Amino acid sequence: MSLDQKKNILAQIAEFLKALQDYPLLESIKGWGGVTFDDSGAIVSASMTSVGAGPWHSLEDSFRGRLEVALTKADASTYLKG
């Protein structure tokens, strides 16, 4: 793949990520974490499926919460032995 082709692909990826960042969230999405459907079918905030925790009130809280989950898993690991 040529350098120009790589630059073109990178530009497309950047454009896509910018579009995701600019997309307005629904009013029912509050905080950082995951999303799910409530009983009425509305999209709402939920725990982050890859972590099993959340939603959090801030980005800082989300990092803290994910770190706490990772440390708890490390403590329970037979390989890491806390």
Secondary structure, 3 states (H helix, E strand, C coil): CCHHHHHHHHHHHHHHHHHHHHCCCCCCCCCECEEEECCCCCEEEECECCCCECCECCHHHHHHHHHHHHHHHHHHCCCCCC
